[in-house]
Amino acid sequence: MPVKKLSYLSRFSFEFWPTGLLYLPVFLSLPYWLLRYRSLSVASLANPGLYLGGVVNENKYKILNSIPDRFKPKTLAFEATALAEEVLDAITKQQFSFPLIIKPQMGERGNGVEKLEQAQALRSYLQCHHLPFIIQEFINWPEEFGVLWFHIPGGKFGISSLVQKSFLSVIGNGSDTLQTLIEQEPRAQNRMPYLLEKHHSQLQLVPALGEKVLLEPIGNHCRGTQFLNVNAFITPALTAAIAEIASVVPGFYIGRFDIKTTGLDDLLMGKNIQVMELNGITSEPAHIYHPRRGALKGWRDLWHHWNLVFTIGAINRTKGLKPIGTINLLKKIREAEEMPNDL
């Protein structure tokens, strides 16, 4: 059976636009911000507690360490030289159990993030990846959300974006094999070889009518996850809960919490929140990736986010903080891009 292609509207939907076009208003506004603030690197002061504000090389473990234990899964950090048996010994002592999440200490857009079902998967991962990494207990709660937080020093604060993540899955029809269902799923097209290899032992099975098969447990848009705009549901209770967490992260004013919870209702009441990750200024208002969302709204919300970043950075500069300079910032970004990456 031929692979089902994305519809005309889907292929040209804003969520699938190339980065250069997606960020066009931001790029065109750089001269404006440069003239207004006399430096583009003032943006890195928006989160003075994070390395360069979270532009590049954020250390996920160090950031998580600042979050109270009750709001995060148990996490261990390891150097790139760690051997599989050392890691297995450490997680046994800490009473971790499979499945587990493994991810690089520094990485973006879900690169190198995997769910490990058993010890052999860990051994295989470490044979292919040679960067400092963290092991995180797997929180088996059904819902994951992205919460973009901002706090203008001495002023307004709140949630500027709330998205519910719908992981890449297929639904059985009682007649097609899993392989056929995967090949027909539009959101699986960019990761077809990976998904077919990952599920190779089940490809010839026929899922029952209505049976949901999870293909990808990692909630990143580039890995097929749908980001659903639920901004309309933001509540004072949720805002208060996120404010409590954000307030204890040193030098943090704007960024996205990736959160697992037992359900939307609990999240909106500020209950059962586990922070999987916290990202800095390059976090996006992820509701722009809601299916069929218009370009004008997406551009507006991206521009608003980056204008907030520059505004917060400029306010922090008045407190005596000094940016590293536009040229030096660009050098740091270039160096990060040129670093060996075995993800």
For each residue, the residues with C-beta under 8 A, 3 or more apart:
1: 176 180 183 184
2:
3: 183 184 189
4: 183 184 185 186
5: 11 186
6: 10 11 16 186 189
7: 10 11 186
8: 11 12
9: 12 13 292
10: 6 7 13 16 186 291
11: 5 6 7 8 16
12: 8 9 16
13: 9 10 16 17 291 292 293
14: 17 22 288 289 293 294 295 298
15: 221 227 288 289 290 291 293
16: 6 10 11 12 13
17: 13 14 21 22 295
18: 21 22
19: 22 23
20: 23 24 27
21: 17 18 24
22: 14 17 18 19 298 302
23: 19 20 26 27 302
24: 20 21 27 28 299
25: 28 29 299 300 302 303
26: 23 29 30 302 303 306
27: 20 23 24 30
28: 24 25 31
29: 25 26 32 33 303 306 307
30: 26 27 33 34 40
31: 28 34 35
32: 29 35 36
33: 29 30 36 37 40 43 306 307 310
34: 30 31 37 38 39 40 326
35: 31 32 38
36: 32 33 310
37: 33 34 40 42 310 313 314 317
38: 34 35 42
39: 34 42 323 325 326
40: 30 33 34 37 43 326 329
41: 44 45 323 324 325 326 328 329
42: 37 38 39 45 310 313 314 317 323
43: 33 40 46 53 55 281 306 309 310 313
44: 41 47 52 53 55 281 313 323 324 329
45: 41 42 48 53 312 313 314 316 317 321 323
46: 43 53 253 254 280 281 308 309 310 312 313 316
47: 44 50 53 54 251 252 253 254 255 280 281
48: 45 53 251 316 321
49: 66 249 250 251 252
50: 47 53 54 58 63 251 252 255 280
51: 54 56 57 58 59
52: 44 55 56 57 324 329 332
53: 43 44 45 46 47 48 50 280 281 309 313
54: 47 50 51 58 255 279 280 281 282 283
55: 43 44 52 280 281 282 329 332 333
56: 51 52 282 332 333 336
57: 51 52 106 332 336
58: 50 51 54 63 106 279 280
59: 51 62 63 105 106
60: 63 64 103 104 105 106 107 134 277 278
61: 64 65 75 77 105 134
62: 59 65 66
63: 50 58 59 60 66 67 249 277 278
64: 60 61 67 72 75 134 275 277 278
65: 61 62
66: 49 62 63 248 249 250 252
67: 63 64 71 72 245 248 249 275 278
68: 71 72 245 248
69: 72
70:
71: 67 68 245 273 274 275
72: 64 67 68 69 75 274 275 276
73: 101 136 137 138 139 274 276
74: 94 96 136 137
75: 61 64 72 134 135 136 137
76: 90 91 94 96 134 135 136
77: 61 105 132 133 134
78: 82 86 87 90 132 133 134 135
79: 82 132
80: 130 131 132 133
81:
82: 78 79 86 87 126 133
83: 86 87 126
84: 87 88 119 122 123 126
85: 88 89
86: 78 82 83 89 90
87: 78 82 83 84 90 91 122 126 135
88: 84 85 91 92 119 122
89: 85 86 92 93
90: 76 78 86 87 93 94 135
91: 76 87 88 94 96 100 135
92: 88 89 95 96
93: 89 90
94: 74 76 90 91
95: 92
96: 74 76 91 92 100 135 137
97: 100 137
98: 116 117 118 119 138
99: 115 116 117 138
100: 91 96 97 115 116 122 135 136 137 138
101: 73 113 114 115 116 135 136 137 138 276
102: 112 113 114 116 122 125 133 134 135 136
103: 60 107 112 113 114 133 134 136
104: 60 107 111 112 113 129 131 132 133 134 343
105: 59 60 61 77 131 132 133 134
106: 57 58 59 60 131 132
107: 60 103 104 110 111 112 113 131 343
108: 111 282
109: 220 221 222
110: 107 113 218 219 220 222 223
111: 104 107 108 341 343
112: 102 103 104 107 129 131 133 343
113: 101 102 103 104 107 110 218 220
114: 101 102 103 121 125 218
115: 99 100 101 138 217 218
116: 98 99 100 101 102 121 122 125
117: 98 99 121
118: 98 121 122
119: 84 88 98 122 123
120: 123 124
121: 114 116 117 118 124 125
122: 84 87 88 100 102 116 118 119 125 126
123: 84 119 120 126 127
124: 120 121 127 128
125: 102 114 116 121 122 128 129
126: 82 83 84 87 122 123 129
127: 123 124
128: 124 125 342
129: 104 112 125 126 133 342 343
130: 80 342
131: 80 104 105 106 107 112 342 343
132: 77 78 79 80 104 105 106
133: 77 78 80 82 102 103 104 105 112 129
134: 60 61 64 75 76 77 78 102 103 104 105
135: 75 76 78 87 90 91 96 100 101 102
136: 73 74 75 76 100 101 102 103 276
137: 73 74 75 96 97 100 101
138: 73 98 99 100 101 115
139: 73 260 274 276
140:
141: 144 260 261 262 272 274
142: 262 263
143: 164 165 260 261 262 263 264 267
144: 141 164 165 167 219 258 259 260 261 276
145: 162 163 164 165 230 258 259 260 261 264 267
146: 161 162 163 165 219 227 256 257 258 259 286
147: 159 161 162 238 242 256 257 259
148: 159 160 161 162 254 255 256 283 284 285 286 305
149: 157 158 159 160 242 243 246 254 255 256 257
150: 156 157 158 160 253 254 308 312
151: 156 157 243 246 253 254 312
152: 155 156 157 253 308 311 312 315
153: 253 312 315 316 319
154: 315
155: 152
156: 150 151 152
157: 149 150 151 152 243
158: 149 150 234 239
159: 147 148 149 162 234 238 239 242
160: 148 149 150 285 304 305 308
161: 146 147 148 231 256 284 285 286 287 301 305
162: 145 146 147 148 159 229 230 231 233 234 238 287
163: 145 146 227 228 229 230 286 287 289 290
164: 143 144 145 227 228 230 264
165: 143 144 145 146 219 225 226 227 228
166: 169 225 226 227 228
167: 144 214 215 216 217 218 219 224 225
168: 185 187 188 214 215 216 223 224 225
169: 166 212 213 214 215
170: 178 181 182 184 185 188 207 212 213 215
171: 181 207 210 211 212 213
172: 176 181 206 207 208 209 210 211 212 213
173: 176 181 207 209
174: 206 207 208 209
175: 206
176: 1 172 173 180 181 184 206
177: 180 181 203 204 205 206
178: 170 181 182 199 202 203 204 205 206 207 213
179: 182 183 196 203 204
180: 1 176 177 183 184
181: 170 171 172 173 176 177 178 184 185 207 213
182: 170 178 179 185 188 192 195 196 199 203 215
183: 1 3 4 179 180 188 192
184: 1 3 4 170 176 180 181
185: 4 168 170 181 182 188 189 215 224
186: 4 5 6 7 10 189
187: 168 224 226
188: 168 170 182 183 185 191 192 195 215 224
189: 3 6 185 186 192
190: 222 224
191: 188 194 195 216 223 224
192: 182 183 188 189 195 196
193: 196 197
194: 191 197 198
195: 182 188 191 192 198 199 215 216
196: 179 182 192 193 199 200 203
197: 193 194 200
198: 194 195 215
199: 178 182 195 196 202 203 215
200: 196 197 203
201:
202: 178 199 205
203: 177 178 179 182 196 199 200
204: 177 178 179
205: 177 178 202
206: 172 174 175 176 177 178
207: 170 171 172 173 174 178 181 211 213
208: 172 174 211
209: 172 173 174
210: 171 172
211: 171 172 207 208
212: 169 170 171 172
213: 169 170 171 172 178 181 207
214: 167 168 169 217
215: 167 168 169 170 182 185 188 195 198 199 224
216: 167 168 191 195 223 224 225
217: 115 167 214
218: 110 113 114 115 167 223 225
219: 110 144 146 165 167 223 225 258
220: 109 110 113 223 225
221: 15 109 224 225 226 227 286 289
222: 109 110 190
223: 110 168 191 216 218 219 220
224: 167 168 185 187 188 190 191 215 216 221
225: 165 166 167 168 216 218 219 220 221
226: 165 166 187 221 289 291
227: 15 146 163 164 165 166 221 286 287 289 290
228: 163 164 165 166 290 291
229: 162 163 232 287 290 293
230: 145 162 163 164 233 234 264 287
231: 161 162 234 287
232: 229
233: 162 230 264 268
234: 158 159 162 230 231 238 239 268
235: 238 239 268 269 270
236: 239 240
237: 240 241 268 269 270
238: 147 159 162 234 235 241 242 267 268 269 270
239: 158 159 234 235 236 242 243
240: 236 237 243 244 270
241: 237 238 244 245 270 271 273
242: 147 149 159 238 239 245 246 257
243: 149 151 157 239 240 246 247
244: 240 241 247 248
245: 67 68 71 241 242 248 249 257 273 275
246: 149 151 242 243 249 252 257
247: 243 244
248: 66 67 68 244 245
249: 49 63 66 67 245 246 252 278
250: 49 66
251: 47 48 49 50
252: 47 49 50 66 246 249 255 278 280
253: 46 47 150 151 152 153 312 316
254: 46 47 148 149 150 151 280 281 283 308 309 312
255: 47 50 54 148 149 252 278 279 280 281 283
256: 146 147 148 149 161 278 279 283 284 286
257: 146 147 149 242 245 246 275 277 278
258: 144 145 146 219 275 276 277 278 279
259: 144 145 146 147 267 273 274 275 276
260: 139 141 143 144 145 274 276
261: 141 143 144 145 264 266 267 271 272 273 274
262: 141 142 143 266 271 272
263: 142 143 266 267 272
264: 143 145 164 230 233 261 267 268
265: 268 269
266: 261 262 263 269 271 272
267: 143 145 238 259 261 263 264 270 271 272 273
268: 233 234 235 237 238 264 265
269: 235 237 238 265 266
270: 235 237 238 240 241 267 273
271: 241 261 262 266 267
272: 141 261 262 263 266 267
273: 71 241 245 259 261 267 270
274: 71 72 73 139 141 259 260 261
275: 64 67 71 72 245 257 258 259 278
276: 72 73 101 136 139 144 258 259 260
277: 60 63 64 257 258
278: 60 63 64 67 249 252 255 256 257 258 275
279: 54 58 255 256 258 282 283
280: 46 47 50 53 54 55 58 252 254 255 283
281: 43 44 46 47 53 54 55 254 255 309
282: 54 55 56 108 279
283: 54 148 254 255 256 279 280
284: 148 161 256 288 289 302 305
285: 148 160 161 288 301 302 304 305
286: 146 148 161 163 221 227 256 289
287: 161 162 163 227 229 230 231 290 293 301
288: 14 15 284 285 293 297 298 301 302
289: 14 15 163 221 226 227 284 286 293
290: 15 163 227 228 229 287 293
291: 10 13 15 226 228
292: 9 13
293: 13 14 15 229 287 288 289 290 297 298
294: 14 297 298
295: 14 17 298 299
296: 299 300
297: 288 293 294 300 301
298: 14 22 288 293 294 295 301 302
299: 24 25 295 296 302 303
300: 25 296 297 303 304
301: 161 285 287 288 297 298 304 305
302: 22 23 25 26 284 285 288 298 299 305 306
303: 25 26 29 299 300 306 307
304: 160 285 300 301 307 308
305: 148 160 161 284 285 301 302 308 309
306: 26 29 33 43 302 303 309 310
307: 29 33 303 304 310 311
308: 46 150 152 160 254 304 305 311 312
309: 43 46 53 254 281 305 306 312 313
310: 33 36 37 42 43 46 306 307 313 314
311: 152 307 308 314 315
312: 45 46 150 151 152 153 253 254 308 309 315 316
313: 37 42 43 44 45 46 53 309 310 316 317 323
314: 37 42 45 310 311 317 318
315: 152 153 154 311 312 318 319
316: 45 46 48 153 253 312 313 319 321
317: 37 42 45 313 314 320 321 322 323
318: 314 315
319: 153 315 316
320: 317
321: 45 48 316 317
322: 317
323: 39 41 42 44 45 313 317 329
324: 41 44 52 328 329 332
325: 39 41 328 329
326: 34 39 40 41 329 330
327: 330 331
328: 41 324 325 331 332
329: 40 41 44 52 55 323 324 325 326 332 333
330: 326 327 333 334
331: 327 328 334 335
332: 52 55 56 57 324 328 329 335 336
333: 55 56 329 330 336 337
334: 330 331 337 338
335: 331 332 338 339
336: 56 57 332 333 339
337: 333 334
338: 334 335
339: 335 336
340:
341: 111
342: 128 129 130 131
343: 104 107 111 112 129 131
